[in-house]
Amino acid sequence: MAEYALFFDAERCVGCFTCEVACKQENNIPVGPRWIRMVQIGPRKKGVQISTSFSLIRCRHCSNPPCKRACPVKAIYRTENGVVLINQELCTGCRACMEACPFGALQYHAAKGTVEKCTLCIDRIIKGLIPSCAKHCPYHALSFGDLNEIVFERQAQKLNRLAD
């Protein structure tokens, strides 16, 4: 079975925030929490030029998730295809998982009293669709698919750019 991954190409990203909006709309996320967060870096000076870049804070769906290990009630689990999910019925909102995540990807939902995070749009994946953030990214800075295929494809693209 394929192990799914979401790959972010910072060189293609222009910081339009479409990924954030698509995620919020797809998952009906209220104002405040963001399961995917675009962060602007800069502007900063590089030699004589000024540049700005963007970084994406999101769940990396780790192969050995520290959030899963930290959860005292075992509410966090990893599916066969690599998607890390939180069982909302088991989550007590203790936030131990938030402390353990090195990427700052988990969000506390005060109204529900639970922790939430990116589900990689598992409902869409089951239907054969890609996550909403990747689908709507106008610059194709987000790629979704089998982890091994994405890594291979990105390495080939990088080699082609170097050859040009």
C-alpha positions in Angstrom: 0.0 0.0 0.0 1.2 3.5 -0.8 2.4 5.8 2.0 0.9 9.2 1.4 2.8 12.4 1.7 2.3 16.1 1.1 5.4 17.8 -0.2 5.9 21.6 -0.1 8.2 23.3 -2.7 9.2 26.6 -1.2 10.7 27.7 -4.5 7.2 27.6 -6.1 5.3 29.3 -3.3 4.3 32.9 -3.6 2.5 33.2 -0.3 -1.0 33.5 -1.6 -2.5 31.6 1.4 -4.8 29.6 -0.9 -3.8 26.5 0.9 -5.0 27.9 4.2 -8.3 29.0 2.8 -8.9 25.7 1.0 -8.2 23.8 4.2 -10.5 25.9 6.3 -13.3 25.6 3.8 -12.9 21.9 3.3 -12.8 21.1 7.0 -15.2 23.7 8.2 -12.5 25.2 10.5 -13.7 28.4 12.4 -11.7 31.6 12.6 -8.6 31.1 14.7 -7.2 27.6 14.4 -5.4 26.7 11.2 -4.4 23.1 10.3 -2.0 24.5 7.7 -0.2 27.8 8.3 1.8 29.9 5.8 4.6 31.9 7.3 6.4 34.7 5.5 10.2 34.9 6.0 11.5 38.3 5.3 11.9 40.5 3.5 15.6 40.1 4.1 18.7 41.2 2.3 20.7 38.7 0.2 23.7 40.6 -1.1 22.3 43.6 -2.9 18.8 42.1 -3.4 15.8 41.9 -1.1 14.0 38.6 -0.9 11.0 37.1 0.7 10.2 33.4 1.0 7.5 31.3 2.6 7.4 28.3 4.8 4.5 26.0 5.6 3.7 24.8 9.1 1.7 21.6 8.9 1.5 18.0 10.2 4.2 16.0 8.5 2.3 12.7 9.2 5.5 11.3 10.7 6.4 7.6 10.3 7.0 7.5 14.1 4.9 10.4 15.4 6.1 12.0 18.7 2.5 13.2 19.2 1.3 9.7 19.2 3.9 8.6 21.7 3.0 11.5 24.0 -0.8 10.9 24.0 -1.7 9.4 27.4 -5.1 8.1 26.2 -3.8 6.7 22.8 -6.2 8.9 20.8 -3.6 9.4 18.1 -3.0 6.7 15.6 -1.3 6.2 12.2 -3.2 4.5 9.3 -1.7 1.9 7.0 -1.2 4.6 4.3 0.8 6.9 6.7 -1.9 9.3 7.7 -1.8 10.4 11.4 -5.2 11.0 12.9 -6.7 11.9 16.2 -9.7 10.0 17.5 -11.8 13.0 18.7 -13.9 10.8 21.0 -10.8 9.6 22.9 -9.0 13.0 23.0 -9.1 14.6 26.5 -7.5 17.9 25.4 -4.5 17.5 27.7 -2.3 19.0 25.0 0.6 16.6 25.6 0.7 15.9 21.9 1.1 19.6 21.2 4.1 19.8 23.4 5.6 16.8 21.7 5.2 17.9 18.1 8.4 19.5 16.8 6.5 21.2 14.0 3.8 23.1 15.9 1.1 21.4 13.8 -1.5 20.6 16.4 -4.2 23.1 17.4 -6.3 23.2 20.6 -10.0 23.7 19.9 -11.2 25.5 23.0 -15.0 25.0 22.2 -14.6 21.3 21.8 -11.9 20.9 24.4 -9.9 18.7 22.1 -6.8 18.9 19.9 -7.1 18.9 16.1 -4.7 18.7 13.2 -4.5 18.1 9.5 -6.1 14.9 8.4 -4.5 15.0 5.0 -8.2 15.3 3.8 -8.6 11.5 4.5 -12.2 11.7 3.3 -11.1 13.0 0.0 -8.3 10.5 -0.3 -10.8 7.6 0.2 -12.7 9.0 -2.7 -9.6 9.1 -4.9 -9.2 12.9 -4.6 -6.2 14.8 -3.4 -6.1 17.0 -0.3 -7.9 20.4 -0.8 -4.7 22.4 -0.1 -2.8 20.7 -2.9 -5.8 20.7 -5.3 -6.2 24.5 -5.0 -2.6 25.6 -4.9 -2.3 27.8 -8.1 1.5 27.5 -8.3 1.7 23.7 -7.6 3.9 24.3 -4.5 2.1 21.4 -2.8 2.3 17.9 -4.2 0.4 14.9 -2.9 0.9 11.2 -3.6 3.0 8.2 -2.7 6.0 9.3 -0.6 8.5 7.4 -2.7 7.1 8.7 -6.0 7.1 12.3 -4.9 10.7 12.1 -3.6 11.8 10.5 -6.9 9.9 13.1 -9.0 11.2 16.1 -7.1 14.8 14.8 -7.4 14.4 14.4 -11.1 13.0 17.9 -11.4 15.9 19.3 -9.4 18.4 17.5 -11.6 16.6 18.8 -14.8 16.8 22.4 -13.4 20.5 22.0 -12.7 21.1 20.6 -16.2 19.4 23.6 -17.8 
